[in-house]
Amino acid sequence: MKNARTLFTFAGTVFAGRTAIRRVRQARTDGDKLELLDAALNAAVVISGVFILVRQLRRKDELE
């Protein structure tokens, strides 16, 4: 059950990352600084989510 939850979390993070990158590129193309800031902050959330997921996987491996 936890493996499935981790897999869904990983998949969601990957899709959110793709969306964040697309938004950053579009904001840069449009020259919209506010949209760029919002997209960059969303990208930061995705990055921190990846770090949290990696930490959870490492802890899980240590417990086994």
PyMOL Python script that loads the backbone (N, CA, C, O; Angstrom):
from pymol import cmd

cmd.read_pdbstr("""\
ATOM      1  N   MET A   1       0.824  -1.202   0.000  1.00  0.00           N
ATOM      2  CA  MET A   1       0.000   0.000   0.000  1.00  0.00           C
ATOM      3  C   MET A   1       0.864   1.260   0.000  1.00  0.00           C
ATOM      4  O   MET A   1       0.595   2.205  -0.742  1.00  0.00           O
ATOM      5  N   LYS A   2       1.911   1.267   0.843  1.00  0.00           N
ATOM      6  CA  LYS A   2       2.787   2.435   0.897  1.00  0.00           C
ATOM      7  C   LYS A   2       3.560   2.599  -0.406  1.00  0.00           C
ATOM      8  O   LYS A   2       3.843   3.723  -0.822  1.00  0.00           O
ATOM      9  N   ASN A   3       3.906   1.482  -1.056  1.00  0.00           N
ATOM     10  CA  ASN A   3       4.601   1.578  -2.337  1.00  0.00           C
ATOM     11  C   ASN A   3       3.725   2.238  -3.388  1.00  0.00           C
ATOM     12  O   ASN A   3       4.210   3.029  -4.198  1.00  0.00           O
ATOM     13  N   ALA A   4       2.444   1.920  -3.380  1.00  0.00           N
ATOM     14  CA  ALA A   4       1.526   2.525  -4.332  1.00  0.00           C
ATOM     15  C   ALA A   4       1.393   4.020  -4.055  1.00  0.00           C
ATOM     16  O   ALA A   4       1.353   4.823  -4.986  1.00  0.00           O
ATOM     17  N   ARG A   5       1.325   4.391  -2.786  1.00  0.00           N
ATOM     18  CA  ARG A   5       1.220   5.805  -2.419  1.00  0.00           C
ATOM     19  C   ARG A   5       2.480   6.549  -2.852  1.00  0.00           C
ATOM     20  O   ARG A   5       2.398   7.666  -3.365  1.00  0.00           O
ATOM     21  N   THR A   6       3.636   5.937  -2.648  1.00  0.00           N
ATOM     22  CA  THR A   6       4.896   6.554  -3.058  1.00  0.00           C
ATOM     23  C   THR A   6       4.948   6.700  -4.574  1.00  0.00           C
ATOM     24  O   THR A   6       5.421   7.715  -5.086  1.00  0.00           O
ATOM     25  N   LEU A   7       4.473   5.710  -5.276  1.00  0.00           N
ATOM     26  CA  LEU A   7       4.451   5.760  -6.738  1.00  0.00           C
ATOM     27  C   LEU A   7       3.534   6.871  -7.237  1.00  0.00           C
ATOM     28  O   LEU A   7       3.894   7.603  -8.160  1.00  0.00           O
ATOM     29  N   PHE A   8       2.354   7.003  -6.636  1.00  0.00           N
ATOM     30  CA  PHE A   8       1.446   8.088  -7.013  1.00  0.00           C
ATOM     31  C   PHE A   8       2.050   9.447  -6.697  1.00  0.00           C
ATOM     32  O   PHE A   8       1.914  10.386  -7.481  1.00  0.00           O
ATOM     33  N   THR A   9       2.708   9.554  -5.568  1.00  0.00           N
ATOM     34  CA  THR A   9       3.358  10.811  -5.197  1.00  0.00           C
ATOM     35  C   THR A   9       4.443  11.155  -6.204  1.00  0.00           C
ATOM     36  O   THR A   9       4.556  12.302  -6.637  1.00  0.00           O
ATOM     37  N   PHE A  10       5.234  10.165  -6.575  1.00  0.00           N
ATOM     38  CA  PHE A  10       6.299  10.382  -7.555  1.00  0.00           C
ATOM     39  C   PHE A  10       5.726  10.812  -8.898  1.00  0.00           C
ATOM     40  O   PHE A  10       6.220  11.757  -9.513  1.00  0.00           O
ATOM     41  N   ALA A  11       4.689  10.124  -9.351  1.00  0.00           N
ATOM     42  CA  ALA A  11       4.073  10.461 -10.638  1.00  0.00           C
ATOM     43  C   ALA A  11       3.495  11.874 -10.602  1.00  0.00           C
ATOM     44  O   ALA A  11       3.653  12.632 -11.559  1.00  0.00           O
ATOM     45  N   GLY A  12       2.842  12.222  -9.529  1.00  0.00           N
ATOM     46  CA  GLY A  12       2.292  13.565  -9.396  1.00  0.00           C
ATOM     47  C   GLY A  12       3.374  14.622  -9.402  1.00  0.00           C
ATOM     48  O   GLY A  12       3.198  15.693  -9.984  1.00  0.00           O
ATOM     49  N   THR A  13       4.490  14.332  -8.762  1.00  0.00           N
ATOM     50  CA  THR A  13       5.610  15.269  -8.722  1.00  0.00           C
ATOM     51  C   THR A  13       6.207  15.453 -10.115  1.00  0.00           C
ATOM     52  O   THR A  13       6.551  16.569 -10.503  1.00  0.00           O
ATOM     53  N   VAL A  14       6.328  14.381 -10.852  1.00  0.00           N
ATOM     54  CA  VAL A  14       6.869  14.465 -12.217  1.00  0.00           C
ATOM     55  C   VAL A  14       5.960  15.320 -13.104  1.00  0.00           C
ATOM     56  O   VAL A  14       6.443  16.176 -13.845  1.00  0.00           O
ATOM     57  N   PHE A  15       4.664  15.092 -13.030  1.00  0.00           N
ATOM     58  CA  PHE A  15       3.738  15.880 -13.849  1.00  0.00           C
ATOM     59  C   PHE A  15       3.725  17.343 -13.417  1.00  0.00           C
ATOM     60  O   PHE A  15       3.658  18.241 -14.255  1.00  0.00           O
ATOM     61  N   ALA A  16       3.788  17.579 -12.116  1.00  0.00           N
ATOM     62  CA  ALA A  16       3.833  18.967 -11.628  1.00  0.00           C
ATOM     63  C   ALA A  16       5.116  19.649 -12.085  1.00  0.00           C
ATOM     64  O   ALA A  16       5.110  20.836 -12.409  1.00  0.00           O
ATOM     65  N   GLY A  17       6.207  18.906 -12.110  1.00  0.00           N
ATOM     66  CA  GLY A  17       7.473  19.455 -12.588  1.00  0.00           C
ATOM     67  C   GLY A  17       7.415  19.838 -14.052  1.00  0.00           C
ATOM     68  O   GLY A  17       7.913  20.892 -14.448  1.00  0.00           O
ATOM     69  N   ARG A  18       6.812  18.990 -14.844  1.00  0.00           N
ATOM     70  CA  ARG A  18       6.672  19.298 -16.274  1.00  0.00           C
ATOM     71  C   ARG A  18       5.824  20.553 -16.468  1.00  0.00           C
ATOM     72  O   ARG A  18       6.147  21.406 -17.295  1.00  0.00           O
ATOM     73  N   THR A  19       4.754  20.659 -15.712  1.00  0.00           N
ATOM     74  CA  THR A  19       3.886  21.837 -15.804  1.00  0.00           C
ATOM     75  C   THR A  19       4.629  23.091 -15.367  1.00  0.00           C
ATOM     76  O   THR A  19       4.511  24.137 -16.005  1.00  0.00           O
ATOM     77  N   ALA A  20       5.394  22.994 -14.284  1.00  0.00           N
ATOM     78  CA  ALA A  20       6.138  24.153 -13.784  1.00  0.00           C
ATOM     79  C   ALA A  20       7.162  24.631 -14.814  1.00  0.00           C
ATOM     80  O   ALA A  20       7.309  25.833 -15.034  1.00  0.00           O
ATOM     81  N   ILE A  21       7.854  23.707 -15.432  1.00  0.00           N
ATOM     82  CA  ILE A  21       8.845  24.072 -16.451  1.00  0.00           C
ATOM     83  C   ILE A  21       8.167  24.745 -17.640  1.00  0.00           C
ATOM     84  O   ILE A  21       8.664  25.745 -18.157  1.00  0.00           O
ATOM     85  N   ARG A  22       7.046  24.204 -18.068  1.00  0.00           N
ATOM     86  CA  ARG A  22       6.298  24.784 -19.179  1.00  0.00           C
ATOM     87  C   ARG A  22       5.839  26.204 -18.844  1.00  0.00           C
ATOM     88  O   ARG A  22       5.903  27.098 -19.688  1.00  0.00           O
ATOM     89  N   ARG A  23       5.380  26.405 -17.620  1.00  0.00           N
ATOM     90  CA  ARG A  23       4.920  27.739 -17.209  1.00  0.00           C
ATOM     91  C   ARG A  23       6.071  28.736 -17.147  1.00  0.00           C
ATOM     92  O   ARG A  23       5.915  29.896 -17.528  1.00  0.00           O
ATOM     93  N   VAL A  24       7.232  28.281 -16.663  1.00  0.00           N
ATOM     94  CA  VAL A  24       8.403  29.174 -16.614  1.00  0.00           C
ATOM     95  C   VAL A  24       8.783  29.592 -18.031  1.00  0.00           C
ATOM     96  O   VAL A  24       9.030  30.771 -18.284  1.00  0.00           O
ATOM     97  N   ARG A  25       8.831  28.653 -18.937  1.00  0.00           N
ATOM     98  CA  ARG A  25       9.184  28.974 -20.331  1.00  0.00           C
ATOM     99  C   ARG A  25       8.190  29.936 -20.962  1.00  0.00           C
ATOM    100  O   ARG A  25       8.582  30.877 -21.652  1.00  0.00           O
ATOM    101  N   GLN A  26       6.908  29.702 -20.727  1.00  0.00           N
ATOM    102  CA  GLN A  26       5.882  30.576 -21.306  1.00  0.00           C
ATOM    103  C   GLN A  26       5.968  31.978 -20.710  1.00  0.00           C
ATOM    104  O   GLN A  26       5.829  32.967 -21.430  1.00  0.00           O
ATOM    105  N   ALA A  27       6.192  32.069 -19.421  1.00  0.00           N
ATOM    106  CA  ALA A  27       6.291  33.379 -18.777  1.00  0.00           C
ATOM    107  C   ALA A  27       7.507  34.144 -19.288  1.00  0.00           C
ATOM    108  O   ALA A  27       7.444  35.358 -19.478  1.00  0.00           O
ATOM    109  N   ARG A  28       8.602  33.442 -19.508  1.00  0.00           N
ATOM    110  CA  ARG A  28       9.794  34.100 -20.059  1.00  0.00           C
ATOM    111  C   ARG A  28       9.538  34.581 -21.481  1.00  0.00           C
ATOM    112  O   ARG A  28       9.967  35.671 -21.859  1.00  0.00           O
ATOM    113  N   THR A  29       8.843  33.772 -22.265  1.00  0.00           N
ATOM    114  CA  THR A  29       8.520  34.154 -23.637  1.00  0.00           C
ATOM    115  C   THR A  29       7.618  35.391 -23.653  1.00  0.00           C
ATOM    116  O   THR A  29       7.810  36.298 -24.462  1.00  0.00           O
ATOM    117  N   ASP A  30       6.635  35.416 -22.754  1.00  0.00           N
ATOM    118  CA  ASP A  30       5.691  36.527 -22.695  1.00  0.00           C
ATOM    119  C   ASP A  30       6.288  37.765 -22.025  1.00  0.00           C
ATOM    120  O   ASP A  30       5.775  38.873 -22.183  1.00  0.00           O
ATOM    121  N   GLY A  31       7.368  37.569 -21.280  1.00  0.00           N
ATOM    122  CA  GLY A  31       7.967  38.683 -20.560  1.00  0.00           C
ATOM    123  C   GLY A  31       7.140  39.120 -19.359  1.00  0.00           C
ATOM    124  O   GLY A  31       7.254  40.259 -18.905  1.00  0.00           O
ATOM    125  N   ASP A  32       6.317  38.230 -18.850  1.00  0.00           N
ATOM    126  CA  ASP A  32       5.442  38.527 -17.711  1.00  0.00           C
ATOM    127  C   ASP A  32       6.174  38.173 -16.421  1.00  0.00           C
ATOM    128  O   ASP A  32       6.290  37.001 -16.065  1.00  0.00           O
ATOM    129  N   LYS A  33       6.666  39.194 -15.725  1.00  0.00           N
ATOM    130  CA  LYS A  33       7.485  38.960 -14.538  1.00  0.00           C
ATOM    131  C   LYS A  33       6.688  38.369 -13.380  1.00  0.00           C
ATOM    132  O   LYS A  33       7.207  37.538 -12.635  1.00  0.00           O
ATOM    133  N   LEU A  34       5.448  38.783 -13.221  1.00  0.00           N
ATOM    134  CA  LEU A  34       4.629  38.235 -12.142  1.00  0.00           C
ATOM    135  C   LEU A  34       4.334  36.760 -12.382  1.00  0.00           C
ATOM    136  O   LEU A  34       4.414  35.947 -11.461  1.00  0.00           O
ATOM    137  N   GLU A  35       3.995  36.420 -13.613  1.00  0.00           N
ATOM    138  CA  GLU A  35       3.761  35.015 -13.959  1.00  0.00           C
ATOM    139  C   GLU A  35       5.045  34.198 -13.812  1.00  0.00           C
ATOM    140  O   GLU A  35       5.002  33.044 -13.387  1.00  0.00           O
ATOM    141  N   LEU A  36       6.175  34.788 -14.158  1.00  0.00           N
ATOM    142  CA  LEU A  36       7.456  34.109 -14.009  1.00  0.00           C
ATOM    143  C   LEU A  36       7.753  33.835 -12.542  1.00  0.00           C
ATOM    144  O   LEU A  36       8.228  32.753 -12.197  1.00  0.00           O
ATOM    145  N   LEU A  37       7.479  34.801 -11.682  1.00  0.00           N
ATOM    146  CA  LEU A  37       7.678  34.603 -10.247  1.00  0.00           C
ATOM    147  C   LEU A  37       6.797  33.485  -9.730  1.00  0.00           C
ATOM    148  O   LEU A  37       7.255  32.627  -8.975  1.00  0.00           O
ATOM    149  N   ASP A  38       5.540  33.488 -10.131  1.00  0.00           N
ATOM    150  CA  ASP A  38       4.611  32.444  -9.700  1.00  0.00           C
ATOM    151  C   ASP A  38       5.073  31.072 -10.183  1.00  0.00           C
ATOM    152  O   ASP A  38       5.047  30.102  -9.426  1.00  0.00           O
ATOM    153  N   ALA A  39       5.491  30.994 -11.432  1.00  0.00           N
ATOM    154  CA  ALA A  39       5.952  29.724 -11.995  1.00  0.00           C
ATOM    155  C   ALA A  39       7.231  29.253 -11.305  1.00  0.00           C
ATOM    156  O   ALA A  39       7.395  28.059 -11.052  1.00  0.00           O
ATOM    157  N   ALA A  40       8.133  30.180 -11.002  1.00  0.00           N
ATOM    158  CA  ALA A  40       9.377  29.813 -10.318  1.00  0.00           C
ATOM    159  C   ALA A  40       9.091  29.309  -8.907  1.00  0.00           C
ATOM    160  O   ALA A  40       9.726  28.358  -8.453  1.00  0.00           O
ATOM    161  N   LEU A  41       8.153  29.928  -8.217  1.00  0.00           N
ATOM    162  CA  LEU A  41       7.787  29.456  -6.882  1.00  0.00           C
ATOM    163  C   LEU A  41       7.151  28.073  -6.942  1.00  0.00           C
ATOM    164  O   LEU A  41       7.396  27.233  -6.076  1.00  0.00           O
ATOM    165  N   ASN A  42       6.336  27.839  -7.962  1.00  0.00           N
ATOM    166  CA  ASN A  42       5.763  26.501  -8.140  1.00  0.00           C
ATOM    167  C   ASN A  42       6.857  25.470  -8.417  1.00  0.00           C
ATOM    168  O   ASN A  42       6.793  24.343  -7.927  1.00  0.00           O
ATOM    169  N   ALA A  43       7.851  25.859  -9.198  1.00  0.00           N
ATOM    170  CA  ALA A  43       8.973  24.957  -9.462  1.00  0.00           C
ATOM    171  C   ALA A  43       9.728  24.650  -8.174  1.00  0.00           C
ATOM    172  O   ALA A  43      10.176  23.522  -7.971  1.00  0.00           O
ATOM    173  N   ALA A  44       9.871  25.645  -7.306  1.00  0.00           N
ATOM    174  CA  ALA A  44      10.537  25.428  -6.021  1.00  0.00           C
ATOM    175  C   ALA A  44       9.752  24.448  -5.154  1.00  0.00           C
ATOM    176  O   ALA A  44      10.343  23.632  -4.446  1.00  0.00           O
ATOM    177  N   VAL A  45       8.444  24.525  -5.208  1.00  0.00           N
ATOM    178  CA  VAL A  45       7.603  23.583  -4.460  1.00  0.00           C
ATOM    179  C   VAL A  45       7.817  22.165  -4.982  1.00  0.00           C
ATOM    180  O   VAL A  45       7.904  21.218  -4.200  1.00  0.00           O
ATOM    181  N   VAL A  46       7.902  22.022  -6.291  1.00  0.00           N
ATOM    182  CA  VAL A  46       8.128  20.701  -6.888  1.00  0.00           C
ATOM    183  C   VAL A  46       9.484  20.153  -6.458  1.00  0.00           C
ATOM    184  O   VAL A  46       9.602  18.975  -6.121  1.00  0.00           O
ATOM    185  N   ILE A  47      10.503  21.002  -6.471  1.00  0.00           N
ATOM    186  CA  ILE A  47      11.847  20.566  -6.081  1.00  0.00           C
ATOM    187  C   ILE A  47      11.866  20.119  -4.625  1.00  0.00           C
ATOM    188  O   ILE A  47      12.447  19.084  -4.298  1.00  0.00           O
ATOM    189  N   SER A  48      11.233  20.895  -3.753  1.00  0.00           N
ATOM    190  CA  SER A  48      11.204  20.493  -2.343  1.00  0.00           C
ATOM    191  C   SER A  48      10.408  19.201  -2.174  1.00  0.00           C
ATOM    192  O   SER A  48      10.741  18.378  -1.321  1.00  0.00           O
ATOM    193  N   GLY A  49       9.363  19.015  -2.977  1.00  0.00           N
ATOM    194  CA  GLY A  49       8.607  17.765  -2.938  1.00  0.00           C
ATOM    195  C   GLY A  49       9.449  16.572  -3.335  1.00  0.00           C
ATOM    196  O   GLY A  49       9.312  15.493  -2.759  1.00  0.00           O
ATOM    197  N   VAL A  50      10.323  16.756  -4.317  1.00  0.00           N
ATOM    198  CA  VAL A  50      11.230  15.677  -4.728  1.00  0.00           C
ATOM    199  C   VAL A  50      12.182  15.333  -3.586  1.00  0.00           C
ATOM    200  O   VAL A  50      12.422  14.159  -3.306  1.00  0.00           O
ATOM    201  N   PHE A  51      12.719  16.353  -2.931  1.00  0.00           N
ATOM    202  CA  PHE A  51      13.628  16.108  -1.811  1.00  0.00           C
ATOM    203  C   PHE A  51      12.933  15.367  -0.670  1.00  0.00           C
ATOM    204  O   PHE A  51      13.520  14.474  -0.059  1.00  0.00           O
ATOM    205  N   ILE A  52      11.700  15.732  -0.387  1.00  0.00           N
ATOM    206  CA  ILE A  52      10.940  15.052   0.667  1.00  0.00           C
ATOM    207  C   ILE A  52      10.675  13.604   0.275  1.00  0.00           C
ATOM    208  O   ILE A  52      10.787  12.708   1.112  1.00  0.00           O
ATOM    209  N   LEU A  53      10.333  13.367  -0.964  1.00  0.00           N
ATOM    210  CA  LEU A  53      10.081  12.008  -1.438  1.00  0.00           C
ATOM    211  C   LEU A  53      11.345  11.160  -1.336  1.00  0.00           C
ATOM    212  O   LEU A  53      11.282  10.009  -0.904  1.00  0.00           O
ATOM    213  N   VAL A  54      12.484  11.712  -1.725  1.00  0.00           N
ATOM    214  CA  VAL A  54      13.752  10.980  -1.625  1.00  0.00           C
ATOM    215  C   VAL A  54      14.055  10.650  -0.164  1.00  0.00           C
ATOM    216  O   VAL A  54      14.489   9.542   0.151  1.00  0.00           O
ATOM    217  N   ARG A  55      13.823  11.621   0.727  1.00  0.00           N
ATOM    218  CA  ARG A  55      14.072  11.387   2.149  1.00  0.00           C
ATOM    219  C   ARG A  55      13.186  10.266   2.667  1.00  0.00           C
ATOM    220  O   ARG A  55      13.652   9.414   3.425  1.00  0.00           O
ATOM    221  N   GLN A  56      11.917  10.249   2.273  1.00  0.00           N
ATOM    222  CA  GLN A  56      11.010   9.189   2.705  1.00  0.00           C
ATOM    223  C   GLN A  56      11.473   7.830   2.202  1.00  0.00           C
ATOM    224  O   GLN A  56      11.411   6.842   2.933  1.00  0.00           O
ATOM    225  N   LEU A  57      11.934   7.775   0.964  1.00  0.00           N
ATOM    226  CA  LEU A  57      12.412   6.506   0.412  1.00  0.00           C
ATOM    227  C   LEU A  57      13.669   6.030   1.139  1.00  0.00           C
ATOM    228  O   LEU A  57      13.828   4.835   1.391  1.00  0.00           O
ATOM    229  N   ARG A  58      14.553   6.956   1.473  1.00  0.00           N
ATOM    230  CA  ARG A  58      15.759   6.570   2.215  1.00  0.00           C
ATOM    231  C   ARG A  58      15.414   6.051   3.597  1.00  0.00           C
ATOM    232  O   ARG A  58      15.975   5.050   4.041  1.00  0.00           O
ATOM    233  N   ARG A  59      14.500   6.717   4.283  1.00  0.00           N
ATOM    234  CA  ARG A  59      14.091   6.269   5.615  1.00  0.00           C
ATOM    235  C   ARG A  59      13.454   4.901   5.540  1.00  0.00           C
ATOM    236  O   ARG A  59      13.681   4.056   6.407  1.00  0.00           O
ATOM    237  N   LYS A  60      12.658   4.676   4.510  1.00  0.00           N
ATOM    238  CA  LYS A  60      12.015   3.376   4.342  1.00  0.00           C
ATOM    239  C   LYS A  60      13.066   2.283   4.158  1.00  0.00           C
ATOM    240  O   LYS A  60      12.943   1.196   4.722  1.00  0.00           O
ATOM    241  N   ASP A  61      14.099   2.574   3.367  1.00  0.00           N
ATOM    242  CA  ASP A  61      15.163   1.600   3.146  1.00  0.00           C
ATOM    243  C   ASP A  61      15.938   1.332   4.433  1.00  0.00           C
ATOM    244  O   ASP A  61      16.369   0.203   4.663  1.00  0.00           O
ATOM    245  N   GLU A  62      16.124   2.351   5.277  1.00  0.00           N
ATOM    246  CA  GLU A  62      16.850   2.172   6.523  1.00  0.00           C
ATOM    247  C   GLU A  62      16.082   1.307   7.502  1.00  0.00           C
ATOM    248  O   GLU A  62      16.687   0.591   8.300  1.00  0.00           O
ATOM    249  N   LEU A  63      14.747   1.362   7.455  1.00  0.00           N
ATOM    250  CA  LEU A  63      13.922   0.615   8.377  1.00  0.00           C
ATOM    251  C   LEU A  63      13.852  -0.866   8.010  1.00  0.00           C
ATOM    252  O   LEU A  63      13.565  -1.705   8.864  1.00  0.00           O
ATOM    253  N   GLU A  64      14.110  -1.182   6.766  1.00  0.00           N
ATOM    254  CA  GLU A  64      13.986  -2.578   6.316  1.00  0.00           C
ATOM    255  C   GLU A  64      15.241  -3.366   6.570  1.00  0.00           C
ATOM    256  O   GLU A  64      15.301  -4.553   6.250  1.00  0.00           O
TER     257      GLU A  64
END
""", "prot")
cmd.dss("prot")
cmd.show_as("cartoon", "prot")
cmd.util.cbc("prot")
cmd.orient("prot")
